[in-house]
Amino acid sequence: MLKKLSLMAILGLILLVSSNADLSAANNSGKVIFLKGSAKLIRSGSTITISKGTTVLQGDTVVTSSGSTVIIRLVTGSKVKIKANSKLSFSKLSKNKATNLYLHKGGVFAKVTKLRGKQKFNVRSVSTLAGVRGTHFYMHTLKDNDIWLCVNEGNVEVSESGSKSKVIVKPGKGISVKQNENIEKPRAYKWTKKLNWKMSADEGDVEDTVDLDGAYDILDRDYD
């Protein structure tokens, strides 16, 4: 009888640990809801081919190929749209605390639901941190690790790594952050109106084809 009770206790403990692990994964994950073209997911050194419905976990990195678009819905309801030729890491995913993404290259659109309590949503790059509390914005890495960011809805607080200075970017405005230079004042760029802000296939074509790398040279002059 004692052995039977001990076995039942062990099985109960295994089930409890498994249940807690499943709950943790559910609270720290996302799901691919749209895929055009091909993309891969890097997890713990292994490469997984992405398909619609693929689960994205904390620590995963998504890499898109040429002509590809991936949209991921996070457990908070927020969405991220990853452009072609991009690399985005999901450094931290949390339903109740901070969500931290890291943009290695390329571009990402983020539509963030209204955050509550201790919830936070940040997108980092090698030189920049963008922090939001419910907004719709786009961030892109340019050559020399410079960053370009613009806002469609809400406000985004932008700061440069190693600096205490911060700038609030409001709807309709964009900002270029160059390494080792002071953050410039946000301004309205005409050509950014061409960006495809759609975050769901139900809205129509979601692919964004604006070539910011090609537009790099006009960032300093194409504005209202």
C-alpha positions in Angstrom: 0.0 0.0 0.0 2.8 2.4 0.9 4.6 1.7 -2.4 1.3 2.3 -4.3 0.8 5.7 -2.5 4.4 6.7 -3.2 3.9 5.9 -6.9 0.7 7.9 -7.0 2.4 10.8 -5.3 5.2 10.7 -7.9 2.8 10.6 -10.7 0.8 13.5 -9.3 4.0 15.5 -9.0 5.0 14.8 -12.6 1.5 15.9 -13.8 1.7 19.1 -11.7 5.1 20.0 -13.1 3.9 19.2 -16.6 0.8 21.3 -16.1 2.8 24.2 -14.8 5.2 23.9 -17.8 2.3 24.0 -20.2 0.8 27.0 -18.4 4.1 28.8 -18.5 4.5 28.1 -22.2 0.9 29.3 -22.9 1.6 32.6 -21.0 5.0 33.1 -22.8 4.3 32.3 -26.5 2.9 33.5 -29.8 1.4 31.9 -32.9 2.0 32.4 -36.6 -1.3 33.6 -38.0 -0.1 34.5 -41.5 2.7 33.4 -43.7 3.7 34.4 -47.2 6.8 32.8 -48.7 9.2 31.0 -46.5 10.7 31.6 -43.1 12.5 29.7 -40.4 12.5 29.6 -36.6 15.7 29.1 -34.7 15.1 27.4 -31.3 17.9 26.2 -29.0 20.3 25.8 -31.9 17.7 23.9 -34.1 16.0 25.2 -37.2 12.3 24.8 -37.7 10.5 25.6 -41.0 7.6 28.0 -40.2 4.1 27.3 -41.2 0.8 28.9 -40.3 0.0 27.8 -36.7 3.6 27.4 -35.7 4.1 28.3 -32.0 6.7 30.9 -31.1 8.3 30.6 -27.7 10.5 32.9 -25.5 14.0 32.8 -26.8 13.0 31.9 -30.4 14.3 33.8 -33.4 12.4 34.2 -36.7 14.3 34.7 -40.0 12.4 35.6 -43.1 13.5 35.1 -46.7 13.2 37.4 -49.7 9.5 38.0 -50.6 8.3 36.7 -47.3 6.0 38.1 -44.7 5.2 36.6 -41.3 2.5 37.8 -38.8 2.6 36.5 -35.2 -0.1 37.1 -32.6 1.3 37.1 -29.1 -0.5 35.8 -26.0 -1.4 39.4 -25.0 -3.2 39.9 -28.3 -0.5 42.2 -29.7 0.7 41.4 -33.3 4.0 41.7 -35.0 4.5 41.7 -38.8 8.0 40.7 -39.9 9.1 41.9 -43.3 11.2 40.0 -45.9 14.9 39.6 -45.2 14.5 40.3 -41.5 15.7 38.7 -38.3 13.7 39.2 -35.1 14.3 37.5 -31.7 11.6 37.1 -29.1 13.9 37.7 -26.1 11.1 37.7 -23.5 7.4 36.9 -23.8 5.0 37.4 -21.0 1.3 37.7 -20.6 1.5 39.8 -17.5 4.9 41.5 -17.5 7.4 42.6 -20.1 7.6 41.5 -23.7 11.0 42.2 -25.3 11.9 41.8 -28.9 15.3 42.3 -30.6 15.5 43.4 -34.2 18.8 42.2 -35.7 18.1 43.3 -39.2 15.2 44.2 -41.6 11.9 45.6 -40.4 9.0 44.9 -38.1 5.5 46.3 -37.6 4.0 46.1 -34.2 0.4 46.6 -33.2 0.3 46.6 -29.4 -2.8 46.2 -27.4 -3.5 48.5 -24.5 -1.1 47.4 -21.7 -2.2 47.1 -18.1 -0.4 46.9 -14.8 3.2 45.6 -15.1 2.8 44.8 -18.8 5.4 46.4 -21.1 6.3 46.1 -24.8 9.8 46.9 -26.0 11.7 46.5 -29.3 15.4 46.8 -29.1 18.2 47.0 -31.7 21.9 47.3 -31.3 21.6 51.0 -30.8 18.0 51.8 -29.9 15.1 51.0 -27.5 11.5 51.6 -28.4 9.0 51.4 -25.5 5.3 51.5 -26.0 2.0 51.2 -24.1 -0.6 50.5 -26.8 0.3 51.7 -30.2 1.0 50.8 -33.9 4.5 51.5 -35.1 7.3 50.4 -37.5 11.0 49.9 -36.9 13.7 49.2 -39.4 17.4 48.7 -39.3 19.4 50.7 -41.8 23.0 50.4 -42.9 25.7 51.0 -40.2 23.1 49.8 -37.7 21.2 53.1 -37.8 17.5 52.8 -37.0 14.4 54.3 -38.6 11.1 54.3 -36.7 7.7 55.8 -37.4 4.3 55.7 -35.6 0.8 55.2 -37.0 -1.1 55.2 -33.7 -0.3 56.0 -30.1 3.1 57.2 -28.8 6.5 55.5 -28.8 9.3 56.4 -26.4 12.7 56.1 -28.2 16.1 56.1 -26.4 19.6 55.4 -27.6 21.7 52.7 -25.9 24.0 54.2 -23.4 22.1 57.5 -23.3 19.6 58.9 -20.9 18.0 61.1 -23.5 14.5 60.1 -24.6 12.2 61.3 -27.4 8.5 60.7 -27.8 7.4 59.9 -31.3 3.7 60.7 -32.0 1.3 59.5 -34.7 2.3 60.5 -38.2 5.9 61.2 -37.2 9.2 59.4 -37.9 12.7 59.5 -36.5 16.1 58.4 -37.6 18.5 57.2 -34.9 22.2 57.2 -35.9 24.8 55.6 -33.8 26.9 57.9 -31.6 24.8 60.9 -32.5 22.1 62.8 -30.5 18.5 61.6 -31.2 16.9 64.0 -33.7 13.6 65.6 -33.5 10.7 63.5 -34.9 9.2 64.8 -38.2 6.6 63.8 -40.8 8.1 62.0 -43.8 5.9 62.1 -46.9 7.0 58.7 -48.3 6.1 56.8 -45.0 2.5 57.1 -46.0 3.3 54.3 -48.5 4.0 51.8 -45.7 1.5 49.0 -45.5 0.1 49.1 -42.0 -2.4 46.2 -42.4 -1.9 43.5 -39.7 -4.5 41.0 -40.8 -5.2 39.2 -44.1 -8.8 40.1 -43.5 -7.9 43.7 -44.3 -6.4 42.8 -47.6 -2.8 42.5 -48.8 -0.5 42.7 -45.8 2.9 42.7 -47.6 4.9 45.8 -47.3 7.3 46.5 -50.2 8.7 49.9 -49.3 12.5 49.7 -49.7 13.9 51.7 -46.8 17.4 50.7 -47.5 17.0 52.1 -51.0 15.4 55.2 -49.5 18.2 55.7 -47.0 19.7 58.7 -48.8 16.4 60.6 -48.7 15.8 60.2 -45.0 17.4 63.6 -44.3 15.3 65.6 -46.9 12.0 63.9 -47.7 9.7 65.4 -45.1 7.0 68.0 -44.7 
